[in-house]
């Protein structure tokens, strides 16, 4: 992963951390957050650019939810969504940027 993509992923993760609710998360909160993360990950898959870090965050979200720790589950799901969106951004931007790098 390039330095620019790492910065984008970090920024996305930090953004999700700042919008987390102050109240305790519920199972419904987890399900909504996980559904959003899963949808973004499926889109990344369609673009053939899934990151292993996204898969790890999704697995961590499921594990936390199974133990009833919905605050951590929502946090991990939000991280997974941010990573998936960053991978989507990477795939779509590189689809166009390679043209600028082509030897003429």
C-alpha positions as CSV (number, residue, x, y, z in Angstrom):
1,X,0.0,0.0,0.0
2,X,1.4,3.4,-1.0
3,X,2.1,6.1,1.5
4,X,-0.8,8.2,0.1
5,X,-3.2,5.3,0.5
6,X,-2.1,4.7,4.0
7,X,-2.8,8.4,4.8
8,X,-6.2,8.1,3.2
9,X,-7.0,5.0,5.2
10,X,-5.8,6.6,8.4
11,X,-7.8,9.7,7.7
12,X,-10.9,7.6,7.1
13,X,-10.4,5.7,10.3
14,X,-9.9,8.9,12.3
15,X,-13.1,10.4,10.8
16,X,-15.2,7.4,11.8
17,X,-13.7,7.6,15.3
18,X,-14.9,11.2,15.7
19,X,-18.5,10.4,14.8
20,X,-19.0,7.5,17.2
21,X,-21.9,8.0,19.5
22,X,-21.4,8.9,23.1
23,X,-24.0,6.4,24.3
24,X,-23.5,2.6,24.6
25,X,-23.9,0.8,21.3
26,X,-26.7,-1.7,20.9
27,X,-27.0,-4.8,18.8
28,X,-29.0,-2.8,16.3
29,X,-26.2,-0.3,16.0
30,X,-23.8,-3.1,15.3
31,X,-26.0,-4.6,12.7
32,X,-26.3,-1.3,10.9
33,X,-22.6,-0.6,11.1
34,X,-21.7,-4.1,9.9
35,X,-24.2,-4.0,7.0
36,X,-22.6,-0.7,5.8
37,X,-19.1,-2.2,6.2
38,X,-20.1,-5.4,4.4
39,X,-21.7,-3.5,1.5
40,X,-18.5,-1.4,1.1
41,X,-16.4,-4.5,1.2
42,X,-18.5,-6.2,-1.4
43,X,-18.1,-3.2,-3.7
44,X,-14.3,-3.4,-3.2
45,X,-14.6,-7.0,-4.1
46,X,-16.4,-6.2,-7.3
47,X,-13.5,-3.8,-8.1
48,X,-11.0,-6.6,-7.3
49,X,-9.3,-4.5,-4.6
50,X,-10.2,-6.0,-1.2
51,X,-7.7,-5.4,1.6
52,X,-6.8,-8.0,4.2
53,X,-7.0,-5.4,6.9
54,X,-10.6,-4.8,6.0
55,X,-11.3,-8.5,6.4
56,X,-9.5,-8.5,9.8
57,X,-11.6,-5.6,11.0
58,X,-14.8,-7.3,9.9
59,X,-13.8,-10.4,11.8
60,X,-13.0,-8.4,14.9
61,X,-16.4,-6.8,14.7
62,X,-18.1,-10.1,14.5
63,X,-16.1,-11.5,17.4
64,X,-16.8,-8.5,19.6
65,X,-20.5,-8.7,18.8
66,X,-20.6,-12.4,19.7
67,X,-19.2,-11.5,23.2
68,X,-21.8,-8.7,23.6
69,X,-19.2,-5.9,23.3
70,X,-21.2,-3.8,20.9
71,X,-19.2,-0.7,21.5
72,X,-16.1,-2.4,20.2
73,X,-18.1,-4.2,17.5
74,X,-19.4,-0.9,16.1
75,X,-16.0,0.6,16.3
76,X,-14.4,-2.3,14.4
77,X,-17.2,-2.3,11.8
78,X,-16.7,1.5,11.3
79,X,-13.0,0.8,10.8
80,X,-13.8,-1.9,8.3
81,X,-16.1,0.4,6.4
82,X,-13.5,3.1,6.3
83,X,-10.9,0.7,5.0
84,X,-13.2,-0.7,2.4
85,X,-14.0,2.8,1.2
86,X,-10.3,3.6,1.0
87,X,-9.7,0.5,-1.1
88,X,-12.6,1.5,-3.4
89,X,-11.0,5.0,-3.7
90,X,-7.7,3.4,-4.5
91,X,-9.2,1.1,-7.2
92,X,-11.1,3.9,-8.9
93,X,-8.3,6.5,-8.8
94,X,-5.7,4.1,-10.0
95,X,-8.0,3.0,-12.9
96,X,-7.5,6.5,-14.3
97,X,-4.0,7.4,-13.0
98,X,-2.2,4.7,-14.9
99,X,-2.8,6.6,-18.1
100,X,-0.6,9.5,-16.8
101,X,2.2,7.0,-16.1
102,X,2.1,5.4,-19.5
103,X,5.3,5.7,-21.5
104,X,4.6,7.6,-24.7
